[in-house]
Amino acid sequence: MLKRLSDLVIASMGLLLLWPLFLFIALAIRLNSPGPALYKQERVSRDGKIFKMYKFRTMPVDTEKETGPVWATSDDQRSTPLGSFLRRSSLDELPQLLNVLEGSMSFIGPRPERPYFVNQFQQQILHYDDRHQVKAGMTGLAQIKGLRGDTSIEKRVEHDLFYIENWSLALDFKIVFCSFWVILQDFIEKKAY
């Protein structure tokens, strides 16, 4: 109950304060490449439930139509120039505040993956499914430990499970503040993609 209340406060404040930035990014995407500014993708969250996660579109429309799901890497050439900037700065993730507001995601929790990759990880990684005991999050302990993008899924799972087992409001606040610092550092060092 307390976590949901904090999610509602953070998402509401974020949307209220950032709506001009949302409009600016949406307009820039529309001017940069044809297609919608927002992108919805199926992801897996609590209890294995599939939901539609919102993001700002960073690639041309139908990029994976012929290839199927492809894991993003640091040398991924599929992003538009604006999309690369949005990914590096994590601004592409801002629409997930809508997911938090509607209750399909939490602000803090294990990052959700696509069903295609979840099926693979369930078979390859011990206790992978345990991370679905809680709602997926916009950011989490694994992310502030540098495990974003093409990094060890096993290490992410370790951090996700530690978070689940040791959850507290204080830990959530620590992750929130550290997330902003990590995003800024990654952007400056061009680590995120």
MDAnalysis code that builds the backbone (N, CA, C; Angstrom):
import MDAnalysis as mda
import numpy as np

u = mda.Universe.empty(579, n_residues=193, atom_resindex=np.repeat(np.arange(193), 3), trajectory=True)
u.add_TopologyAttr("name", ["N", "CA", "C"] * 193)
u.add_TopologyAttr("resid", np.arange(1, 194))
u.add_TopologyAttr("resname", ["MET", "LEU", "LYS", "ARG", "LEU", "SER", "ASP", "LEU", "VAL", "ILE", "ALA", "SER", "MET", "GLY", "LEU", "LEU", "LEU", "LEU", "TRP", "PRO", "LEU", "PHE", "LEU", "PHE", "ILE", "ALA", "LEU", "ALA", "ILE", "ARG", "LEU", "ASN", "SER", "PRO", "GLY", "PRO", "ALA", "LEU", "TYR", "LYS", "GLN", "GLU", "ARG", "VAL", "SER", "ARG", "ASP", "GLY", "LYS", "ILE", "PHE", "LYS", "MET", "TYR", "LYS", "PHE", "ARG", "THR", "MET", "PRO", "VAL", "ASP", "THR", "GLU", "LYS", "GLU", "THR", "GLY", "PRO", "VAL", "TRP", "ALA", "THR", "SER", "ASP", "ASP", "GLN", "ARG", "SER", "THR", "PRO", "LEU", "GLY", "SER", "PHE", "LEU", "ARG", "ARG", "SER", "SER", "LEU", "ASP", "GLU", "LEU", "PRO", "GLN", "LEU", "LEU", "ASN", "VAL", "LEU", "GLU", "GLY", "SER", "MET", "SER", "PHE", "ILE", "GLY", "PRO", "ARG", "PRO", "GLU", "ARG", "PRO", "TYR", "PHE", "VAL", "ASN", "GLN", "PHE", "GLN", "GLN", "GLN", "ILE", "LEU", "HIS", "TYR", "ASP", "ASP", "ARG", "HIS", "GLN", "VAL", "LYS", "ALA", "GLY", "MET", "THR", "GLY", "LEU", "ALA", "GLN", "ILE", "LYS", "GLY", "LEU", "ARG", "GLY", "ASP", "THR", "SER", "ILE", "GLU", "LYS", "ARG", "VAL", "GLU", "HIS", "ASP", "LEU", "PHE", "TYR", "ILE", "GLU", "ASN", "TRP", "SER", "LEU", "ALA", "LEU", "ASP", "PHE", "LYS", "ILE", "VAL", "PHE", "CYS", "SER", "PHE", "TRP", "VAL", "ILE", "LEU", "GLN", "ASP", "PHE", "ILE", "GLU", "LYS", "LYS", "ALA", "TYR"])
u.atoms.positions = np.array([
    [0.827, -1.200, 0.000],
    [0.000, 0.000, 0.000],
    [0.868, 1.259, 0.000],
    [1.903, 1.252, 0.852],
    [2.807, 2.395, 0.944],
    [3.594, 2.569, -0.356],
    [4.031, 1.439, -0.939],
    [4.776, 1.489, -2.200],
    [3.890, 2.044, -3.308],
    [2.647, 1.601, -3.372],
    [1.727, 2.093, -4.413],
    [1.488, 3.587, -4.242],
    [1.341, 4.033, -3.014],
    [1.139, 5.458, -2.753],
    [2.351, 6.261, -3.215],
    [3.552, 5.778, -2.903],
    [4.756, 6.498, -3.347],
    [4.861, 6.478, -4.869],
    [4.467, 5.369, -5.507],
    [4.445, 5.307, -6.974],
    [3.507, 6.359, -7.559],
    [2.315, 6.466, -6.972],
    [1.335, 7.445, -7.464],
    [1.850, 8.873, -7.317],
    [2.477, 9.166, -6.191],
    [3.009, 10.515, -5.960],
    [4.122, 10.821, -6.960],
    [5.078, 9.898, -7.108],
    [6.205, 10.118, -8.025],
    [5.719, 10.251, -9.466],
    [4.844, 9.346, -9.907],
    [4.362, 9.385, -11.292],
    [3.556, 10.651, -11.557],
    [2.687, 11.019, -10.641],
    [1.869, 12.229, -10.818],
    [2.737, 13.476, -10.879],
    [3.684, 13.582, -9.936],
    [4.575, 14.744, -9.931],
    [5.440, 14.772, -11.188],
    [5.957, 13.608, -11.567],
    [6.790, 13.528, -12.766],
    [6.046, 13.952, -14.012],
    [4.833, 13.448, -14.179],
    [4.038, 13.808, -15.361],
    [3.665, 15.283, -15.350],
    [3.321, 15.800, -14.185],
    [2.947, 17.208, -14.062],
    [4.124, 18.125, -14.392],
    [5.293, 17.794, -13.874],
    [6.469, 18.639, -14.080],
    [7.099, 18.467, -15.462],
    [6.986, 17.274, -16.021],
    [7.713, 16.976, -17.257],
    [6.878, 17.036, -18.530],
    [5.583, 17.406, -18.441],
    [4.760, 17.381, -19.649],
    [5.315, 18.263, -20.769],
    [5.933, 19.434, -20.484],
    [6.506, 20.191, -21.612],
    [7.639, 19.414, -22.303],
    [8.438, 18.703, -21.516],
    [9.510, 17.894, -22.089],
    [8.931, 16.752, -22.924],
    [7.854, 16.132, -22.443],
    [7.168, 15.080, -23.199],
    [6.754, 15.611, -24.572],
    [6.131, 16.777, -24.583],
    [5.674, 17.361, -25.851],
    [6.845, 17.665, -26.776],
    [7.907, 18.220, -26.227],
    [9.085, 18.553, -27.023],
    [9.697, 17.291, -27.640],
    [9.867, 16.246, -26.836],
    [10.446, 14.992, -27.336],
    [9.541, 14.369, -28.394],
    [8.242, 14.353, -28.136],
    [7.299, 13.776, -29.098],
    [7.371, 14.511, -30.434],
    [7.413, 15.824, -30.388],
    [7.511, 16.620, -31.616],
    [8.834, 16.338, -32.334],
    [9.921, 16.272, -31.588],
    [11.237, 16.002, -32.182],
    [11.257, 14.631, -32.867],
    [10.650, 13.631, -32.245],
    [10.600, 12.287, -32.846],
    [9.805, 12.329, -34.138],
    [8.663, 12.995, -34.099],
    [7.807, 13.078, -35.291],
    [8.513, 13.790, -36.441],
    [9.301, 14.809, -36.121],
    [10.031, 15.540, -37.156],
    [11.255, 14.758, -37.639],
    [11.784, 13.887, -36.792],
    [13.006, 13.145, -37.089],
    [12.774, 11.903, -37.940],
    [11.646, 11.228, -37.729],
    [11.362, 10.016, -38.507],
    [9.858, 9.773, -38.548],
    [9.371, 9.211, -39.658],
    [7.926, 8.976, -39.767],
    [7.443, 7.934, -38.756],
    [6.222, 8.128, -38.289],
    [5.631, 7.184, -37.349],
    [5.275, 7.857, -36.042],
    [4.649, 7.106, -35.154],
    [4.226, 7.672, -33.868],
    [5.418, 7.965, -32.959],
    [5.231, 8.891, -32.042],
    [6.287, 9.236, -31.082],
    [6.369, 8.192, -29.976],
    [5.216, 7.674, -29.563],
    [5.189, 6.658, -28.511],
    [5.199, 5.266, -29.123],
    [5.779, 4.364, -28.370],
    [5.948, 3.002, -28.812],
    [5.485, 2.110, -27.667],
    [4.692, 1.096, -27.973],
    [4.234, 0.154, -26.948],
    [4.840, -1.211, -27.247],
    [5.307, -1.855, -26.194],
    [5.915, -3.168, -26.371],
    [5.483, -4.074, -25.226],
    [5.212, -5.338, -25.542],
    [4.834, -6.291, -24.503],
    [6.030, -6.592, -23.614],
    [5.781, -6.565, -22.305],
    [6.800, -6.894, -21.312],
    [6.161, -7.773, -20.244],
    [6.988, -8.422, -19.449],
    [6.514, -9.328, -18.401],
    [6.753, -8.685, -17.039],
    [5.733, -8.753, -16.176],
    [5.826, -8.154, -14.846],
    [5.413, -9.167, -13.783],
    [4.842, -8.663, -12.712],
    [4.461, -9.472, -11.542],
    [3.617, -10.683, -11.943],
    [3.943, -11.814, -11.352],
    [3.239, -13.081, -11.588],
    [3.250, -13.505, -13.054],
    [4.223, -13.015, -13.822],
    [4.342, -13.389, -15.229],
    [3.320, -12.735, -16.139],
    [2.599, -11.740, -15.629],
    [1.582, -11.068, -16.448],
    [2.242, -10.182, -17.499],
    [1.664, -10.232, -18.683],
    [2.172, -9.420, -19.790],
    [1.401, -8.108, -19.826],
    [2.132, -7.012, -20.021],
    [1.508, -5.693, -20.119],
    [2.175, -4.921, -21.249],
    [1.570, -3.833, -21.645],
    [2.128, -2.961, -22.691],
    [2.927, -1.851, -22.017],
    [4.225, -1.823, -22.278],
    [5.088, -0.795, -21.710],
    [5.276, 0.323, -22.736],
    [5.177, 1.561, -22.260],
    [5.322, 2.726, -23.125],
    [6.762, 3.230, -23.124],
    [7.202, 3.643, -24.298],
    [8.520, 4.275, -24.439],
    [8.407, 5.300, -25.562],
    [9.334, 6.252, -25.572],
    [9.462, 7.081, -26.755],
    [10.165, 6.229, -27.806],
    [9.691, 6.307, -29.043],
    [10.253, 5.497, -30.124],
    [11.655, 5.993, -30.469],
    [12.610, 5.058, -30.510],
    [14.005, 5.407, -30.796],
    [14.513, 4.781, -32.092],
    [13.693, 3.940, -32.704],
    [14.081, 3.261, -33.946],
    [13.016, 3.515, -35.005],
    [13.352, 3.274, -36.274],
    [12.319, 3.371, -37.302],
    [11.184, 2.380, -37.011],
    [9.996, 2.686, -37.481],
    [8.835, 1.813, -37.297],
    [9.126, 0.445, -37.922],
    [8.674, -0.618, -37.278],
    [8.816, -2.004, -37.758],
    [10.263, -2.463, -37.921],
    [11.158, -1.965, -37.091],
    [12.577, -2.332, -37.184],
    [12.791, -3.840, -37.069],
    [12.036, -4.507, -36.220],
    [12.246, -5.944, -35.999],
    [11.246, -6.810, -36.762],
    [10.583, -6.227, -37.743],
    [9.552, -6.971, -38.478],
    [10.133, -8.220, -39.146],
    [11.295, -8.096, -39.760],
    [11.892, -9.231, -40.466],
    [12.786, -10.090, -39.573],
    [13.398, -9.482, -38.563],
    [14.364, -10.217, -37.736],
    [13.750, -10.857, -36.502],
    [12.627, -10.333, -36.040],
    [12.099, -10.752, -34.753],
    [12.857, -10.030, -33.656],
    [12.635, -10.385, -32.386],
    [13.303, -9.691, -31.283],
    [14.825, -9.801, -31.363],
    [15.483, -8.666, -31.188],
    [16.948, -8.602, -31.195],
    [17.380, -7.884, -29.920],
    [18.345, -8.450, -29.204],
    [18.867, -7.854, -27.975],
    [19.703, -6.634, -28.343],
    [19.429, -5.499, -27.715],
    [20.175, -4.266, -27.988],
    [21.608, -4.387, -27.467],
    [22.552, -3.889, -28.262],
    [23.967, -3.897, -27.881],
    [24.542, -2.495, -28.032],
    [25.763, -2.315, -27.547],
    [26.380, -0.985, -27.600],
    [26.660, -0.529, -29.024],
    [26.827, -1.449, -29.961],
    [27.077, -1.056, -31.352],
    [25.815, -1.183, -32.217],
    [24.652, -1.149, -31.584],
    [23.363, -1.272, -32.269],
    [23.165, -0.098, -33.226],
    [23.011, -0.412, -34.501],
    [22.869, 0.620, -35.531],
    [21.404, 0.909, -35.875],
    [20.480, 0.297, -35.163],
    [19.067, 0.438, -35.523],
    [18.443, 1.740, -35.057],
    [19.021, 2.388, -34.064],
    [18.448, 3.629, -33.528],
    [18.634, 4.783, -34.503],
    [17.668, 5.690, -34.484],
    [17.831, 6.946, -35.221],
    [18.838, 7.798, -34.441],
    [19.408, 8.846, -35.053],
    [20.326, 9.707, -34.290],
    [19.660, 10.287, -33.034],
    [18.422, 10.756, -33.172],
    [17.699, 11.258, -32.002],
    [17.453, 10.120, -31.012],
    [17.115, 8.945, -31.537],
    [16.876, 7.783, -30.689],
    [18.092, 7.414, -29.858],
    [19.271, 7.512, -30.453],
    [20.507, 7.226, -29.710],
    [20.663, 8.186, -28.539],
    [20.373, 9.463, -28.782],
    [20.441, 10.456, -27.707],
    [19.420, 10.140, -26.614],
    [18.190, 9.812, -27.017],
    [17.139, 9.507, -26.038],
    [17.518, 8.294, -25.190],
    [18.121, 7.295, -25.807],
    [18.535, 6.105, -25.062],
    [19.679, 6.421, -24.112],
    [20.684, 7.144, -24.604],
    [21.838, 7.483, -23.759],
    [21.413, 8.282, -22.537],
    [20.435, 9.159, -22.718],
    [19.970, 10.016, -21.619],
    [18.838, 9.375, -20.814],
    [18.367, 8.208, -21.252],
    [17.231, 7.488, -20.646],
    [15.919, 8.255, -20.764],
    [15.879, 9.280, -21.594],
    [14.629, 10.023, -21.797],
    [13.583, 9.169, -22.504],
    [14.008, 8.139, -23.231],
    [13.053, 7.252, -23.898],
    [12.183, 6.502, -22.896],
    [12.627, 6.426, -21.642],
    [11.897, 5.694, -20.601],
    [10.800, 6.525, -19.923],
    [10.807, 7.833, -20.117],
    [9.861, 8.705, -19.398],
    [8.388, 8.304, -19.535],
    [7.919, 7.852, -20.711],
    [6.502, 7.474, -20.803],
    [6.088, 6.349, -19.854],
    [7.061, 5.648, -19.280],
    [6.719, 4.603, -18.321],
    [6.111, 5.176, -17.047],
    [6.212, 6.489, -16.869],
    [5.481, 7.125, -15.765],
    [3.984, 6.870, -15.925],
    [3.511, 6.754, -17.171],
    [2.101, 6.414, -17.427],
    [1.809, 4.994, -16.948],
    [2.752, 4.068, -17.192],
    [2.592, 2.701, -16.692],
    [2.532, 2.674, -15.168],
    [3.378, 3.488, -14.531],
    [3.387, 3.547, -13.063],
    [2.057, 4.101, -12.570],
    [1.583, 5.156, -13.210],
    [0.316, 5.771, -12.810],
    [-0.846, 4.793, -12.949],
    [-0.884, 4.027, -14.040],
    [-1.988, 3.080, -14.250],
    [-1.835, 1.809, -13.419],
    [-0.648, 1.589, -12.833],
    [-0.457, 0.443, -11.949],
    [0.143, -0.792, -12.590],
    [0.506, -0.736, -13.873],
    [1.111, -1.907, -14.516],
    [2.600, -2.029, -14.194],
    [3.197, -0.934, -13.699],
    [4.601, -0.932, -13.282],
    [4.718, -0.180, -11.969],
    [5.861, -0.367, -11.327],
    [6.213, 0.411, -10.152],
    [7.370, 1.319, -10.562],
    [7.647, 2.346, -9.782],
    [8.778, 3.200, -10.122],
    [10.088, 2.438, -9.902],
    [10.166, 1.675, -8.801],
    [11.354, 0.882, -8.486],
    [10.987, -0.595, -8.506],
    [11.812, -1.386, -9.174],
    [11.601, -2.827, -9.246],
    [12.483, -3.408, -10.334],
    [12.451, -4.712, -10.523],
    [13.234, -5.318, -11.601],
    [12.769, -4.793, -12.964],
    [13.710, -4.478, -13.847],
    [13.337, -4.002, -15.176],
    [12.648, -5.126, -15.943],
    [11.546, -4.816, -16.630],
    [10.818, -5.856, -17.360],
    [11.496, -6.211, -18.684],
    [11.398, -7.454, -19.053],
    [11.918, -7.914, -20.343],
    [10.763, -8.351, -21.232],
    [11.058, -8.529, -22.498],
    [10.057, -9.007, -23.447],
    [9.825, -10.501, -23.237],
    [8.604, -10.986, -23.510],
    [8.303, -12.410, -23.314],
    [9.300, -13.336, -24.018],
    [9.733, -12.964, -25.206],
    [10.696, -13.771, -25.967],
    [11.960, -14.031, -25.146],
    [12.500, -12.980, -24.540],
    [13.729, -13.116, -23.752],
    [13.459, -13.759, -22.395],
    [12.301, -13.475, -21.807],
    [11.943, -14.101, -20.527],
    [11.930, -15.619, -20.686],
    [11.354, -16.118, -21.784],
    [11.319, -17.570, -22.024],
    [12.724, -18.159, -22.063],
    [13.657, -17.449, -22.691],
    [15.047, -17.927, -22.742],
    [15.684, -17.909, -21.355],
    [15.528, -16.789, -20.654],
    [16.177, -16.627, -19.348],
    [15.624, -17.603, -18.313],
    [14.330, -17.927, -18.411],
    [13.736, -18.883, -17.469],
    [14.425, -20.240, -17.570],
    [14.836, -20.605, -18.777],
    [15.488, -21.897, -18.995],
    [16.975, -21.867, -18.661],
    [17.590, -20.692, -18.749],
    [19.042, -20.588, -18.602],
    [19.498, -20.138, -17.214],
    [18.659, -19.393, -16.494],
    [19.112, -18.747, -15.260],
    [18.268, -19.204, -14.073],
    [18.946, -19.782, -13.110],
    [18.291, -20.257, -11.891],
    [17.620, -19.094, -11.163],
    [16.410, -19.272, -10.740],
    [15.627, -18.292, -9.976],
    [15.232, -17.051, -10.789],
    [15.341, -17.119, -12.108],
    [14.966, -15.950, -12.913],
    [13.510, -15.555, -12.644],
    [12.632, -16.550, -12.563],
    [11.202, -16.272, -12.349],
    [10.914, -15.596, -11.018],
    [11.795, -15.752, -10.036],
    [11.566, -15.157, -8.717],
    [11.489, -13.636, -8.783],
    [12.081, -13.044, -9.809],
    [12.036, -11.584, -9.934],
    [10.632, -11.101, -10.304],
    [9.756, -12.031, -10.690],
    [8.378, -11.672, -11.027],
    [7.450, -11.736, -9.812],
    [8.027, -11.756, -8.610],
    [7.226, -11.703, -7.382],
    [6.699, -10.293, -7.127],
    [7.309, -9.317, -7.781],
    [6.918, -7.913, -7.614],
    [6.692, -7.297, -8.990],
    [6.076, -6.122, -9.005],
    [5.887, -5.417, -10.277],
    [7.228, -4.991, -10.845],
    [7.293, -4.977, -12.153],
    [8.472, -4.460, -12.846],
    [8.603, -2.972, -12.546],
    [9.816, -2.454, -12.650],
    [10.045, -1.047, -12.337],
    [10.711, -0.279, -13.461],
    [10.613, 1.050, -13.367],
    [11.303, 1.923, -14.315],
    [12.809, 1.874, -14.087],
    [13.203, 1.712, -12.846],
    [14.608, 1.585, -12.482],
    [14.690, 0.642, -11.296],
    [15.899, 0.199, -11.001],
    [16.037, -0.739, -9.900],
    [17.458, -0.815, -9.384],
    [17.655, -1.683, -8.421],
    [18.966, -1.846, -7.803],
    [20.008, -2.273, -8.836],
    [19.652, -3.183, -9.725],
    [20.605, -3.639, -10.748],
    [21.076, -2.475, -11.616],
    [20.172, -1.566, -11.946],
    [20.521, -0.446, -12.820],
    [21.485, 0.522, -12.134],
    [21.296, 0.770, -10.848],
    [22.216, 1.708, -10.180],
    [23.572, 1.060, -9.909],
    [23.635, -0.260, -10.060],
    [24.912, -0.966, -9.933],
    [25.595, -1.106, -11.294],
    [25.072, -0.408, -12.299],
    [25.706, -0.397, -13.622],
    [25.252, -1.491, -14.561],
    [24.206, -2.215, -14.202],
    [23.743, -3.334, -15.021],
    [22.587, -2.899, -15.917],
    [22.929, -2.105, -16.924],
    [21.961, -1.643, -17.924],
    [22.451, -2.098, -19.284],
    [21.515, -2.206, -20.231],
    [21.912, -2.561, -21.593],
    [22.424, -3.990, -21.670],
    [23.479, -4.185, -22.449],
    [24.017, -5.518, -22.711],
    [24.995, -5.921, -21.608],
    [24.454, -6.213, -20.428],
    [25.266, -6.618, -19.277],
    [24.766, -7.965, -18.767],
    [25.422, -8.518, -17.787],
    [25.116, -9.844, -17.261],
    [23.694, -9.942, -16.697],
    [22.901, -10.810, -17.296],
    [21.538, -11.042, -16.802],
    [21.607, -11.739, -15.441],
    [22.574, -12.625, -15.268],
    [22.724, -13.321, -13.989],
    [22.951, -12.327, -12.852],
    [23.825, -11.345, -13.084],
    [24.098, -10.323, -12.061],
    [22.856, -9.475, -11.805],
    [22.114, -9.157, -12.866],
    [20.870, -8.392, -12.683],
    [19.912, -9.155, -11.782],
    [19.773, -10.447, -12.057],
    [18.862, -11.276, -11.258],
    [19.302, -11.283, -9.796],
    [20.601, -11.397, -9.543],
    [21.106, -11.363, -8.160],
    [20.666, -10.080, -7.455],
    [20.844, -8.948, -8.124],
    [20.465, -7.666, -7.527],
    [18.947, -7.538, -7.387],
    [18.211, -8.032, -8.382],
    [16.747, -7.980, -8.308],
    [16.242, -8.784, -7.113],
    [16.805, -9.966, -6.911],
    [16.370, -10.812, -5.796],
    [16.772, -10.208, -4.453],
    [17.947, -9.592, -4.395],
    [18.348, -8.900, -3.165],
    [17.349, -7.787, -2.851],
    [16.957, -7.038, -3.890],
    [15.985, -5.952, -3.703],
    [14.662, -6.506, -3.160],
    [14.168, -7.565, -3.763],
    [12.886, -8.142, -3.350],
    [12.946, -8.610, -1.893],
    [14.037, -9.272, -1.534],
    [14.175, -9.815, -0.177],
    [14.416, -8.738, 0.879],
    [14.933, -7.580, 0.470],
    [15.315, -6.536, 1.429],
    [14.565, -5.231, 1.208],
    [13.416, -5.291, 0.561],
    [12.682, -4.076, 0.221],
    [12.368, -3.236, 1.459],
    [12.530, -1.950, 1.286],
    [12.069, -0.973, 2.273],
    [11.867, 0.339, 1.529],
    [11.094, 1.221, 2.114],
    [10.878, 2.531, 1.503],
    [12.208, 3.290, 1.430],
    [13.050, 3.110, 2.442],
    [14.367, 3.764, 2.450],
    [15.219, 3.270, 1.279],
    [15.172, 1.963, 0.999],
    [15.921, 1.418, -0.135],
    [15.386, 1.993, -1.443],
    [14.062, 2.108, -1.559],
    [13.474, 2.709, -2.765],
    [13.965, 4.142, -2.964],
    [13.975, 4.937, -1.897],
    [14.430, 6.327, -2.023],
    [15.906, 6.389, -2.408],
    [16.703, 5.495, -1.842],
    [18.127, 5.450, -2.203],
    [18.278, 5.147, -3.694],
    [17.502, 4.187, -4.198],
    [17.573, 3.815, -5.612],
    [17.128, 4.974, -6.498],
    [16.078, 5.691, -6.089],
    [15.611, 6.852, -6.863],
    [16.738, 7.865, -7.013],
    [17.346, 8.251, -5.910],
    [18.391, 9.278, -5.964],
    [19.627, 8.788, -6.713],
    [20.010, 7.547, -6.492],
    [21.172, 6.998, -7.199],
    [20.901, 6.865, -8.701],
    [19.649, 6.584, -9.065],
    [19.301, 6.437, -10.483],
    [19.593, 7.709, -11.260],
    [19.227, 8.855, -10.694],
    [19.485, 10.117, -11.389],
    [20.984, 10.320, -11.600],
    [21.777, 9.992, -10.590],
    [23.230, 10.138, -10.682],
    [23.804, 9.197, -11.748],
    [23.360, 7.928, -11.751],
    [23.859, 6.935, -12.704],
    [23.481, 7.326, -14.130],
    [22.246, 7.784, -14.325],
    [21.811, 8.203, -15.660],
    [22.677, 9.350, -16.158],
    [22.929, 10.319, -15.304],
    [23.768, 11.460, -15.681],
    [25.185, 10.995, -16.023],
    [25.759, 10.141, -15.193],
    [27.105, 9.614, -15.453],
    [27.155, 8.834, -16.761],
    [26.184, 7.940, -16.963],
    [26.153, 7.131, -18.185],
    [26.004, 8.005, -19.420],
    [25.212, 9.060, -19.312],
    [25.019, 9.963, -20.444],
    [26.330, 10.672, -20.778],
    [26.999, 11.173, -19.751],
    [28.262, 11.888, -19.964],
    [29.319, 10.945, -20.551],
    [29.361, 9.723, -20.043],
    [30.355, 8.751, -20.507],
    [29.876, 7.946, -21.713],
    [28.658, 8.235, -22.196],
    [28.061, 7.564, -23.360],
    [28.010, 6.049, -23.186],
    [27.617, 5.605, -21.985],
    [27.546, 4.174, -21.697],
    [26.196, 3.557, -22.052],
    [25.115, 4.284, -21.836],
    [23.781, 3.702, -22.034],
    [23.459, 3.626, -23.519],
    [22.607, 2.673, -23.864],
    [22.143, 2.545, -25.243],
    [20.805, 1.942, -25.204],
])
